[in-house]
Structures are given as C-alpha cells and as structure tokens.
C-alpha cells in the first residue's frame, strides 16, 4: 500500500480496489502489475490519459450531434464534455509543468475494437450501443485509476486521480441510464452483457503497457 | 435600432456594427437584411448556432490532437474548447426552455468550402491554414452576432449574443496570433489575405438564410 495507516501525507486515502471494482460492470480486473508499470512510467501514462480525456470529450459532443432531438441526452453529454475538457486541461497542465510531452493521437486498440462493434443505422440498438460503449470506456477508466491510486506516490497524480475516479463512476452510470430509456430492462441487460464479455476478452490480453487502456 | 437612446430595457446597448466590423479581418459585410431574416426565424438561427458551437469545440480539441508538441497551442485551444462547450450548453438551454428543436448536424456550405482549402501534409502551411480557418470562423461569427444584435428584440438572445460577440473576437485574434508564431509577418499577411478574399467571395452569395453562416 502506498500510504501508511496513519496517512500523514495529507493525501486522500485510496478506496480499496475491490470495493470500487464491485460497483463496476467489468468482468475482468486489471492486474496490480499494470499499476506498477503505469506508476513507473508516469510520463507515458499521463500523455495517454490526456488524449483519452480529449477523445471522450469529442465523443460526447459527437453524440449531441447524432441525437439532437433527445434533449436529455444533449444536456447530459454536453455537461459531461465540459467536465472532460477540464480534465484534459488539468492533465495537460501537469505535463507542461514538468516538461513532459503530450504525445498526441495514438492507437488505442482496446477502444478501437470496442468501437467497431457499433453498427450504424440499426436504431434503437445503434444508439444504445453508442451509449454502452461510453459506459464501458468510463467504467474501465475508473477501474484503472483506482488500481493506479493503490500504488502511485506522485502527489499531483494522486490528487488528479482521486478527483477523476468518482467522475468516471458517475459517467458510466449516466451513459448506462441514458442507454436504458425506453428499452426493456432485460433486453438492455442482455445487450450490455454482450458488451461486457467482449470487453473482458480484450482486457484479458491487456495490462501490459502504461497506457490508460493498454 | 432595436433599443431607444434612453435604453430603459436594462439590456446592454448594442455596439455599432461599423465599429466592430472595422476591427475584423472580413472583406464583405453581411447585409442588414440577413439580421432581419435571422431575427424573424430565431428557432432556426439558435438551432444552427448551437451546432456551430459544438463543432467549433470539436475542431479546437482536434487541433490539440494534431499538434500535441505545441504546448501553447494545446493550452489555448483547450481553454477555447471549454468556452465553446459552455456556449453550446447555454444555447441548448434556451432551446430546451422554449421547446425549440436542436436540429443537429446539417450542411454548412460556407464552412465546408473554407475547410476544403486546408491541404494536409504541407507544414508549416497546413498548421497555419488550420489556424487561419479558425480565425475566419470566429471573425465571421462575431460579425454576424453583431449584425443580429442590431435588430433582435428577444431578451435571452440579446444577452447571449452580447456575451458571445466579445468571446468570438478574442478567439479570432487568438487563432491569428497562434498562426503567426515562427512565420514571417508579411508571408502570414499574404496567406491570410488569400483566405480573406476567398471567404469574401463566399460571403457575397450569402446572407439569405437564418443560419449563422447562411
């Protein structure tokens, strides 16, 4: 454990991983060895993290473009995009303070494989899938941040991830709730199970690079 | 003029169009008849305006993705994206309050024609052009908002545009300044003149629909 029971660091106590994991829709936990790797390679982790925030913000804004008639969705994803842009700025500020490069666009095979499951033009399921995709991205990010918080010592990163973890948890729940409006609950759960199993299949091969979803 | 000299409406006095226009890099002024058309069709104007804000936010975020090594650009466009997302939310809130539809993605032939002038892979000019494109989008938006403020009576819209006009002015100046870093001033001015003349050619055929750039 990174911090002692006495916690005289002034930093927030990490929430036990198992406790957070139990609330998430994931079927394969990230190994602790991933967190050790990411903590040992913070410049790479943070550079990748910044791009994740930027891309989730763009994804949320694109959803508003796809579903302009869904007033609740538009309001919610716009608020989410605003949060993600602020997260992006916060990560960028840490990188800049340290002279660590941002890195920019890179392959994210995990997200790419998930995204390829979305088939346009088959509503209501296309819309449901776009939202379930968002739910899984946020859920896995939350899980990874929680894992990393167990081991990382860097004060700025501890404070960053302590703030962001709960936001990602709210976000996956929001995406899932938006997906479920007007959809039979059992059909939704079955659809999401298909996504969760697919994602777990990807996750089993990962945990081997310091990227957020690597 | 929308408001009397006495201005007992409590609303900000509109800045005279000619005064704002003189500070902008535009070579063809929008006719006042466009503002009359937009004021008479506020649901269409606001729906289009919302999409413009959403798309400018996405464009700004995409620039951070193109140029991750340019720390100043990344910081500035991220801050700009944050502002544009808030503008988007503000326009969406007005639409929702009134039960006016958002409308969503639509053709914007003016922006499309401009964007087609950007040729990838020819840096430094590709980067310069991406920023000059941003400068012109913001400048024309600023000009249109100023025009509309001369005639619109709707209190929420007056307050919205009174706030947004100055933001768009700051934004075009920011894009132009970012474009000019490390570029010979005369070469930059000549490049921008090509953009301005092309945009004026487009603008001469416009002013005929209530869209922000229509």
Interface residues (C-beta under 8 A of the other chain):
Chain A: X47 X51 X54 X55 X57 X58 X61 X62 X64 X65 X66 X67 X68 X69 X71 X74 X75 X78 X79 X81 X82 X85 X86 X88 X89 X92 X93 X96 X101 X102 X103 X104 X105
Chain B: X47 X51 X54 X55 X57 X58 X61 X62 X64 X65 X66 X67 X68 X69 X71 X74 X75 X78 X79 X81 X82 X85 X86 X88 X89 X92 X93 X96 X101 X102 X103 X104 X105
